[in-house]
Amino acid sequence: MFVSMAILLSLQAVVHIKPAKAKLPCTITSDKRSADCKGLRLDHVPITNLPASLEELDLSFNTIQVISKQDFFKLSHLRVLNLNYNNITLIVDDAFQGNIFLENLNLFNNSLTEIPFKALEPLKNLKVLEMSNNLYTQASLDASFLKFTELKVLSIGGSLVSILGSHDIYVLKNISLDKFAIKTGSGFKKYEPGYFSYLNTKNLWLDVAFDKKPDILPMILKDLANKTFDVLRFRNLFEFQYYTDKQDIFYGLRYVNTQLLTFYRGKFNEEVMRMALVNVEISSIKGLELLFIDFARSQNRTQGSSVTKLTLEKLVLSDISNPDIMRFDWSFTWLNHVRQFIVWNVNFNSVPCDSWQEMKSVELLDISNNQLRDSYIYNPLCDTTNTLNKLETFNVSRNRLTSLSDLASLTKDFVKLTTIDMSHNQLQYMGNHVCYWRQTITKVIAHHNILTSDSFKCLPTSVSFLDLSYSSLDQLDMDYFNKASNLTELLLSGNKIKFIPSGWRNPYLRTLALDGNSFGLVSMTSFKDMPSLRVLTAGNNPYHCICDLYTFIQETTNKGMVSITDWPDNYKCYHPEHLLNTMVSQYFPGHLTCNITLIIIISVSITAVVVFGLMLLCYIFHVPWYIKATYQIIRAKYRAHKEGSGQDVDYTFHAFISYSHVDADWVRNQLLPCLENSKPPYRLCIHERDFTPGKWIIDNIIENIEGSRKVIFVLSRNFVNSEWCNYELYFAQQRAIGKTFSDVILILKEPIDPTSLPSKYCKLKKMLNTKTYLEWPQQPTEQSFFWVQLRSVLGKPNITRQRTASRHSRLSSMRSVSMIELPQDQSSADTKGTDEDGHQINDQPSNRCQQTLRELA
């Protein structure tokens, strides 16, 4: 039967569909030391495409059948060669002749019908040799293995091995292994005592099925007695059927010294498990793992054999098909002395109240990946007082928990709890219960949940490590962080945080992860209240590339006090649009743009220069004068409005006379006597007599023009060249706004061509072209008519408005000197004096003017 099965398996291994040629070449590293040809459907070694410098070559998961001499001969530096999961049936004797430095050779899961001793003989430096799961029928090693003194890991055997002889591995007696693995098939029928007597290894993996010969197990355990292992692992102890006999096949476990005993796969019923635990209970075994076990209840339960003194450092129940294993003897007494209790993927749906009472010695409780709901593990009716008093680490990750407050209530009696892992749940805080956490908790792992800002109200504040990554948080609660003052490491990756809040204060925080969120603004003030911060991860955010970000990055990277772990690859600009997807490391806005100090200095300097320039211009161009002029414009509009509405206006003078100092003789000798000595006399204003001493000249001009009914301009070439005459003309023009220049009288003392005037006298040009003016005749006979015309333009000399008393008396005294009556002595008419400028003046008007005045009188 077994021979036919072997032939069938051999045929299955050899007969295969011819694969298509590889579509992709091997991946070779840049230094040409490693090549990855895994899973390329290769049916031969592509040696022509491989560099001779290779040290590592992976040809696994292909369809290679034969290994020849030429396949690896040129790879003289090869140290690691993976040929597992191929269809190799033959390895020629000199296949590895050129690979004497080979240290790791993997031939696992091929179709070899015998161990290739000749081919392996040159490989004296082998440290790892994986040859199990092939098609040879015996696993006896020959003398060539005596030379493999460096060997550390060895796996042999296969599904067709049915006998383990006492001297099969005798050649390993002087080799100290780290791991030895032996595999037999379900047809295993014979074990010769002494097979393991010569074995010296730290880890022993037995893939041996005892379905048909369960009595072999005690023989093997007897050979292992008094040997010391780190790990003793049984795979598929009972592969196809449950053990139902009464013989205690695990009796030898009590004499085995191993740190960890593992049962991987296979069928375990309640009685088999009891047999194993009873013997482990009185052994020196420190750890027990039951992995992927097919557990079933026993119909006939043995009475009076409960496990109550199982003392283990670690008990692991993982991926077990039946959750009834949790209380295989209908109690939890077997957990009394377990320090680390781990239950993975068992899918139990309740935790009875008495289970908490039996776990008094547990320091680590891991019930992750079990689809637990709140009501499965938290029952308010359970009395958890004085239970789990030694528990320090509690892991409830990868379940279906939803209530933070229920979890807090569950752990309130865990007096030594320091670490809790509640990640990969659907936890949130409904706000319906007050959360009370033990102040002993220093580490909380709560990533991959559905948290909101309110959830911070139900988190322990005594933590130093907090992981809230990937929990849909959109904002942070600063009240919580102000209370959690001991926080040193905070992980907030993969949330939806839109901004870094101001005033975020954590004096002891050293590590902060904010990558994968939604904020875009970061500045020097963002983390200023975190003086201990040393590690920052903040990539993959939609950054606004502005000066604040640039300054923060430059200061942080240059000073080196804070290490940005994911810089620069994960930092890209999102805004503004023209910088979209630009690396932040390539964003350089310019020194002037972002240096606030420099901008302030430049701005202040420019402002100072502008202010100084304006002050200088004001000084040069008499800006106060222009301000006064604006004021006079307003007053002129007001006056024009009053005149237009029929209101009387009072004036101090009949006329203000504007003239050049060069024409002063004519004004004093001709104009003033003829007008001021008339009956009744005109009151005239001239600057050298009527201006108020001590006042600004501009103020005097404005005030006296405003105080005069008319303004007489004595025009000549000298007038055009006079700067002060220009000012007086300007103010007269402003005064005339709204009056069509009706109060302006132009006297041409000498002929002037309007087209010859400078451009700044545009208004004067207009008046000369559009307004009637008086011309001083050069012929004496014509001058009398000139005075008649001038008096007619001036109108009758009646002035009602008077100045203040002090000013009026001053002017009267001045006029008493200026207006001198004509003496009867005609000879005195030629008497002249000189003014303060040295100009000669007549003390009396001319005879012709006197005659004219008499005629007019």
Buried (B, 14 or more C-beta within 10 A) or exposed (E): EEEEBBEEBBEEBEEEEEBEEBEEEBEBEEEEBBBBBBBBEBBBBBBEEBBEBBBBBBBBBBBBBBBBBEBBBBBBBBBBBBBBBBBBBBBBBBBBBBBEBBBBBBBBBBBBBEBBEBBBBBBBBBBBBBBBBBBBBBBBBEEBBBBBEEBBBBBBBBBBBBBBBBEBBBBBEEBEBBBBBBBBBBBBEEBEEBBBBBBBBBBBBBBBBBBEBBEBBBBBBBBBEEBEBBBBBBBBBBBEEBBEEEEBBBBBBBBBBBBBBBBBBBBBBBBBBBBBBBBBBEBEBBBBBBBBBBBBEBEEEBEEEBBEEBBBBBBBBBBBBBBBBBBBBEBBBBBBBBBBBBBBBBBBEBBBEEBBBBBBBBBBBBBBBBEBBBEBBBBEEBEBEEBBBBBBBBBBBBBBBBBBBBBBBBBBBBBEBBBBBBBBBEBBBEEEBEBEBBEBBBBBBBBBBEBBBEBBBBBBBBBBBBBBBBBBBBBBBBEBBEBBEBBBBBBBBBBEBEBBEEEBEBEBBBBBBBBBBEBBBBBEEBBEBBEEBEBBBBBBBBBBBBBBBBBBBEEBBEEEEBBBBBBBEBBBBBBEEEBEEBBBEEBEBEEEEBBEEEEEEEEEEEEEEEEEEEEEEBEEEBEEBEEBBEEBBEBBEEBBEEBEEEEEEEBBBBBBBBBBBBBBBBBBBBBBBBBBBBEEEBBBBBBEBBBEEEEEEBBBBBBBBBBBBBBBBBBBBBBBEBEBBBBBBBBBBBBBBEBEBEBBBBBBBBEBEEEEBEEEBEBBBEBBEEBEBBBBEEEEEEBBEBBEBBBEBBEEBEBEEEEEEEEEEBBEEEBEEBEEEBEEEEEEBEEEEEEEEEBEBBBBBBEBBBEBBEEEE
